[in-house]
Amino acid sequence: MRLGGKLLVGVIAMMTIAVVCAAFVYRTIPNHNADLNHFDTLIVLGTPANADGTASAEQRERTLEGVREFQAGVAPYVIFTGGAAHNRFVEAHVMAALAMERGVPASAIFEEGRAQNTIQNIFYSEQIMAAHHWASAEVISSPSHLPRTGLILQHYTFAWRTHAAPWPAEYTWWERGARFCLEAEYCLKLRVFGFPRTPYLPRHV
């Protein structure tokens, strides 16, 4: 075998090992720290709205899953979290408006409109929880996003579990797979190197 062929085989082998390691880490991240069926609140994690201010596909599905969980009695309150992180529209407000259109009363909704990323989503949502003496939360997001969320939640002492919203029907299998691959790689890096030091992440694990 020529040198170029050996290098190609070596690169493919290394990439395969990396993918397997990332998938293993991704699949073994905890999705809860307490066996509860009822929570003090739901936390629906934000994602950018469309350029015209309407709910994007993933934003819509996360919100509608929050509505379903609220209506099923999983929690009496919903925190929608996310600021204007990627465009001028506050993610929490877009999601809250959609939830109210679907029957969730305004009195049950809390908008957290400062967070710029997932770490801040949890940080600011926990502040709302603390202000209301809430000790448990079900955290809702897209399927591929939940393991990273679980790594963040491990830094907190309140009772939690993650819960997946459905993928948007318009997403192809390739789009779903690409999102899983990107998140798996990111989670592997976090497991190996840890989170960058930030005032928004408690050190408890």
N, C-alpha and C positions, 0 to 999 in steps of 0.2 A: 504494500500500500504506500502511495506517495505521501510525502510530508503534509501536503495540503489536505489529503483525505484523512490523515490521522488527526490533524487539527480540527477538521470539521466534526469528526466522530467525537473528539474530546469536548468540543463546545456543546454539541447536542447532549452528551452525557451529563455535563455540568448543568445545562438548562433543565434537563429532566429531573435531576436531583433537587435543584432549586424549587421546581414546581411541586414536587412531591413533599418537600419540607414545608413549603408555604401552605399547601393544602392541609397537611397534618396539623400545623399550628392553628390554622384558621378554623378547623373543625373541632379542636379541643378547647377552644376558649369558652369559659362558663357563660351560660345564658340566664343565670339566676343566682341569687344568694339566699333565697328563702322560698319555702313551698307554700305560697299563698295563692288563693283564687280571687281574692278581693283586695283592692288597694285603695289608698287614700286619694290617689290621683293618677291620671294618665299623663304621660309626657310624650308629645308628638314632635319628633325632631324635624327641623326645617330643611328645605332644599330650595334652590332659586325658583322664583315665579317666571313665567314667560315675559318676554320683552314688553308686552302690552298690559302686564299686570294681572292676567288671568293665571289660574293655578296650572303649573306644569304637570306633566303626566305623573311623575313620582310624587310630587306634592299633593296632587289630587288623591292618589291611592293611599298615601299615609294619612291624610285627613279623613277620608271615608272609613278607613279601618279604625281610626280613633272614634269616629261617630258610632260605628257598629259596637265597639267595646263599651262605650258609654251607655248606649241603649241596651246592651246586654247586662248592665249592672256591675261591670267589672270595677268601676270607680265612679264616684259622684262628681268629680271635677276633671277638667282637661286643661293641661298647660300646653299651649302651642308656642314653640320656641324657635327663634331665628330672626336676625336683623336684616338690614338691607346689605347683605354681604357681597352680592354679585351684580346687583343692579339697584335701581332706586326704590324698589318695592320691598317693604318689610314682610319677610316670609311669614312671621307669626300672624300678622293681620290678614294676609291673603287666606291662610288656612282657617283662621277663626271665622272669617266672613262666610266661607264655604260651609263650615260646620253649622253655623247658625241657619244658613239656607236649608240644611238637611235636618233641622229640628232640635239642635242642641241649644238650650236656653243660654242667653248671655250671662246669666248669673252663675253658670257652671264653668265658664271659660275664663282662662287667664292668658293674657298675651305677654310673652317675654320677647321684646323686640330689640335687644342689644347684641345678642350672640353673633359672632362672626365665624364660628366653626363648631365642630361637635363638642370639643372640650368645653367651650363656653356655653353651649346649649345646656349641658348638665350642670355646670357651675351656677348659672343664673336661675335655672329651674329649681335647683336645690335651695337657693335663697328664698324663692317663693314658698317652697315646702316648709322651710324652717319658720317663716313668718306666720304660717297657719298651723304650725305644730303637726304637720303631716310626716309620717314615718315610713311610708312605702309608696312605690310607684311602679307601674308597668310602662316601659319605654318602647314606643312604636317607631319603626323606621323601615326602610326598604331591606329586603333579605340580605343583600351583600354588605350592607352597612352595619348590621347588628354585631358581628364579632368585634369590630373596632370599638363600637359603643360599649360592649361588655368589658373590654380592657380598661376603658375610662371609668365605668361604673365600679370596678373593683377597688377604686380609690376612695369610695364612699361607704359610709356605715349604714345608711338607710336600707331597708329591704327593697329589693328590686327584682324584676325579670324583664327580659327583652321579648318583644312580640313582633313578628314580621307582617308587614302589609303585603298584599298581593303585588306582583309585578304588573305594570300597566299592560293591558292587552295588546297595545300597539308595539311593544318591544319584541324584537326578534330574539331567537335563541342566541344568536351571535352577540347581540347587545347585552343580554343578561350575562352571558359567559364572560364578556370583556369586563363588566363591572365586578364580577366575582374575582377574576384574575388580578385586577388592579388592587382590590381590597385585600386579597390574600397576601400579595407581595408586601403591602403596607403593614399588615399585621405581623408578618414575619420580621420585618425591620424593627417594629415596636417591641416584639418579644426579645429580640437579640440586643438592641441598643437602648430600649426604654424610651419614654417620652422625653422630649426636650423640656428643660426646666421652665416652668411657667407659673405665675401666681394664680392661674385659674384651675390648677389641678392639685388637690390635696395629696399629701405623701402617704396617706394610709393605704395599705394593701392587705 
